Amino acid sequence: MSYHIDITRTRQSGLSAVDFDNIPFGRVFSDHMFIADYEDGQWINPRIEPFARFSMHPAAMVLHYGQAIFEGMKASKSWDGKALLFRPEDHARRFNYSAYRTCMPAFPEELFLEALHTLVDLDKDWIPPQEGSALYMRPYMFANDEFIGVKPSMKYKCIIFTGPVGPYYPKPVSLIADEHYVRAAVKGGTGDVKVAGNYAASLLPAKLANDMGYDQVMWLDSNEFRYIQEVGTMNIFFVIDGTVVTPDLNGGILAGITRDSIIAILKDKGYALEERPITIDEVLEAYQAGKLQEVFGSGTAAVVAHVAKMSVKGVEMTLPPVEDRKIGEMVKQEINMLRAAKMEDTRGWIVPVKSYQLADA
């Protein structure tokens, strides 16, 4: 099914002002954005407009009750200049899973994908050519009803905008295991969906970690503060004596698409891999025995973020230098090579951007 997306092109592109060799993450935005409205039980008026501010009613329900979800995606360029998406269908499905958990309407996956393709095709010149850089895409949905009262909104907006980005973590990061705050409950909460409130709850502990000289928090479970969940805004992997271990999806951990990609790559290459509960005690014991070889986070923004040091129960653990690590750097390079079409995609992850309606726009 093809949707009709009205397109209004910008009269003056901001592209000429962008220095692609020096892009601050999340501060530069492309020329256009996609918008659709939900009213009277259906999504209406899908359109692409020049990127601009928009007005909101003071009683917009998202501002009071937090019904807001989002996705993070990247578009890249192949070696010969073609615009590419990475696993867009999986992002569409996860977007709707987040919507379901927050009692928001599903967004038609076909429209989600068509909007992505059309928007990226329109702004494909904004995709940075440098390796490790990309065009970041931010689909999000929020409650827009003008009402004060705790119930699901009757009106919503879905918006997608984009912006060129460089590497999210240009150097290895430091972590501290937080034994007081948690990012989300293990079961029954919203830890496995991309709800805006999860990130709001992470800001204070992240600031406290920064004040102590650490880049990010290693999140532990909400019951015993023993089981490792995530790190910062990423999933986490450990390499212990040659075996890759990552926490299993227990209802409190986001089903990261980069995480899933890394797992598939490791399995295809025959690495020993375990998805299971892992405790900070196990990690500490592995470090003290000289068996903790790598720790890295994974996510759309960073792909792979190597961990240089960790503080667990007051013990400072310094990890081997990145040049001595094999697994984290290998999966990062493979995903980046796939995104640049420099290696064969045997899994159907890479989707060339299609032109839907631009010829008629």
C-alpha positions, 0 to 999 in steps of 0.5 A, spaced: 500 500 500 502 506 498 500 513 502 499 520 499 504 524 503 503 531 501 510 534 500 512 542 501 519 543 500 523 548 503 525 555 500 532 555 503 536 549 505 541 550 511 546 544 508 551 549 505 552 551 513 554 544 515 561 542 516 561 535 516 568 534 519 565 537 525 558 535 527 556 536 534 551 530 536 544 532 536 545 539 534 544 540 527 537 538 523 536 537 516 531 541 512 524 537 512 520 533 517 514 528 517 508 529 521 501 526 521 496 527 526 491 522 530 484 524 530 477 521 531 480 514 531 485 514 525 491 517 522 490 523 518 494 528 514 501 525 513 505 530 510 513 533 509 514 540 511 520 544 512 523 543 519 520 548 523 518 549 530 510 548 532 506 550 537 502 546 543 496 548 547 498 548 555 494 543 556 497 538 551 497 531 555 504 529 554 506 535 558 502 533 564 502 525 563 508 523 559 505 519 553 511 520 549 515 514 545 521 515 540 525 511 536 533 512 534 535 510 527 540 511 522 541 512 514 548 511 511 551 512 504 554 506 500 561 507 497 558 509 491 553 514 494 546 511 495 542 512 501 541 506 505 537 504 511 538 499 517 533 494 519 527 499 518 522 494 519 524 492 526 524 499 528 517 500 525 515 494 529 518 496 536 515 503 535 508 500 535 510 495 541 512 502 545 505 505 543 502 499 545 505 499 552 503 506 553 496 506 551 497 509 544 495 508 537 499 503 533 502 507 527 501 504 520 508 500 519 507 501 511 506 509 512 512 509 517 516 506 512 514 510 506 515 516 511 522 514 512 524 513 505 521 519 502 524 524 508 531 521 507 530 521 499 528 528 500 534 530 504 539 525 502 545 530 501 545 531 508 548 524 509 555 525 512 560 521 507 565 520 513 565 513 516 562 513 523 557 518 521 550 518 519 544 521 518 540 520 525 532 519 524 528 521 530 521 518 529 516 520 535 509 520 538 506 524 543 499 525 546 496 532 544 489 532 546 488 539 550 485 536 557 487 535 564 485 528 566 489 522 567 487 517 561 489 516 554 489 522 550 484 522 544 489 526 539 496 524 538 502 527 533 507 522 530 513 526 527 520 524 524 526 529 523 533 527 521 540 530 522 547 529 520 551 526 526 558 524 528 560 518 532 556 518 539 562 516 543 569 518 540 573 515 545 572 509 550 567 511 556 568 510 564 562 507 568 560 506 575 555 501 577 549 505 581 547 501 587 541 506 589 537 508 583 534 504 577 532 506 570 526 501 570 523 496 573 525 489 571 518 486 570 511 489 569 515 496 568 517 500 561 524 498 561 523 494 555 520 500 551 523 507 548 518 511 553 521 518 554 520 517 562 525 512 562 530 517 560 528 522 564 529 518 570 536 516 568 538 524 568 539 525 575 544 518 576 547 520 570 549 527 573 551 524 579 556 519 575 559 525 571 560 529 578 564 523 580 568 523 574 564 517 570 561 518 563 555 513 564 551 509 569 551 501 569 544 500 571 543 494 576 536 490 577 531 494 581 530 488 586 537 486 589 542 491 585 546 485 583 544 483 576 546 488 570 541 491 566 544 496 561 549 501 561 547 509 560 542 508 554 545 502 551 545 494 552 552 491 554 556 486 553 562 482 556 567 478 554 569 473 559 575 468 558 573 468 550 565 468 551 561 473 550 555 474 555 550 479 555 544 480 559 538 476 557 531 480 555 527 479 562 522 485 561 526 490 564 531 491 558 530 494 551 530 489 545 536 493 542 536 492 534 544 493 534 544 488 540 540 483 536 545 485 530 551 483 534 548 477 537 547 475 530 554 476 527 557 473 533 553 467 532 554 466 524 562 467 526 561 461 531 563 465 537 561 462 544 555 467 546 551 467 552 544 471 553 543 470 561 543 474 567 550 476 569 551 479 576 556 485 578 559 479 583 561 475 577 564 481 573 568 483 579 571 476 580 572 475 572 576 481 573 580 479 579 582 473 575 584 476 569 579 473 565 575 480 563 577 481 556 572 486 554 566 490 556 562 494 550 555 498 550 551 497 543 546 502 541 544 506 534 547 512 536 554 509 538 554 502 534 559 500 539 562 504 545 568 501 548 568 501 556 575 503 558 574 503 566 568 501 571 567 502 578 564 496 581 563 496 589 568 501 590 573 497 586 576 500 580 577 496 574 581 498 568 580 494 561 585 492 556 586 498 551 582 498 545 587 495 540 588 489 544 580 487 543 578 483 538 570 482 538 567 489 540 571 492 534 570 487 529 562 487 530 563 495 530 567 494 523 562 489 520 556 493 522 559 500 519 561 496 513 554 493 512 552 500 512 557 503 507 555 497 502 562 495 503 561 487 504 555 483 502 548 483 506 546 476 507 541 477 512 537 483 509 538 488 514 540 494 509 534 497 505 536 502 499 532 508 500 526 508 495 523 514 491 516 514 492 513 521 490 518 526 490 518 526 482 511 529 483 512 534 489 
